Amino acid sequence: MSALDLPGWKHVYSGKVRDLYRPANEAAAGDGRMLVVASDRVSAFDHVLEPGIPGKGDLLTRLSLWWFAQLAGRDGGRVIPNHLAGGEAPPADVAARAMVVRELDMQPIECVVRGYLTGSGWAEYRADGTVCGIPLPSGLENGDRLPEPIFTPAYKAPLGEHDENISFERTVEIVGADTAAALRDTSLEIYTRAAALAERKGLILADTKFEFGLDADGVLTLADEVLTSDSSRYWDAAAWRTGSTPDERMASYDKQIVRDWLAAAWDKTGTPPALPAEIVARTAAKYRELLDTLAG
C-alpha cells in the first residue's frame, strides 16, 4: 500500500482504503489540519483485495461530501458536526478523492446501525434469535425490516486484526457513559435521517457504520467516510418490496458483490484470491449508479 508523494503534505498512515497526511511544513504541522485521501483499494472480511476498483476513491469521496452536506442541515435536520476543514483545497493530483479535515481525538468504536436483518446478523438470528446479542422477534426472514433500528457497536481493532462486536455496556466501559450514549444516539439519528432521504430516492439503507471523534472543545464530530458504498448496504426499494427471493429483495448498490464472490471463492484462510475483472467492473458500475441515484 504505497502512498503518493504530495507537495506540501507528509504521509503518516495508511489504513485499509485511505491514506492520511499532515502538513509537511513543521510550523503548520500542529495546526490541526490533516489530508485524507481515498484510494481505489477495496477491502472485505478485514483484508485488502487485489485489484482495486477503478475510480472508487473519487466516487466515495463525492458521496461522503454530499452526505456531510445533507447532515449539516440541508436535509432539514439539525447540524451534525463533521471533520471537514473549510478554506483549503486538496492537492490537484488527488483533488477528486481527498478531503482536508480537522484532526480529532478518534473514538475506538465503530458505530454500526442496522435497520434490516441481513449479513452476519441474519446468520446469528437463525442460530440464536439475536443480532449482536440483542433479542429480536421470532419469524423474521432474511432482508426483513427490523421493528426499529438497532445500535450494534464494534471495537476497532488495529490494522490487520478483526474488529470485535461488543455490547453497549462494553462501549460504556471503553469510552464512558456520556460518550457511549452520544455515540449511540447520534448514530441512530443519522441513520434515521439518511434512511428517510434514501427512501425518497427509491433506495433502502439496510445498515451502515459511522466513526466519530472529539474536537478540541470535546464536541462529538462525524469523521472518516459517511454513508458510502463501502460503509453501508443499499438496496433497491422496489425490488425489496416485490422480490420473491433474498437475492431479488436485496438487490445491492454496494460492495456486497465483492463480499458475495469472495465468500463463495475463499475459505478465509491465507491470502484472498484476486478479484475477477467482471466483479471489479460490476462493483464500479454499482458505485457510480448509487452516486447518480442519490446525488444526481
Helices and strands as residue ranges (DSSP letters): E 9-14, E 18-23, E 33-38, E 42-44, E 47-49, H 56-69, I 70-74, G 92-97, E 98-102, E 105-106, E 109-116, H 119-128, E 130-131, E 134-135, E 145-151, E 154-155, E 164-165, H 168-175, H 177-200, E 203-214, E 220-223, E 232-236, H 237-242, H 246-249, H 256-265, H 277-295
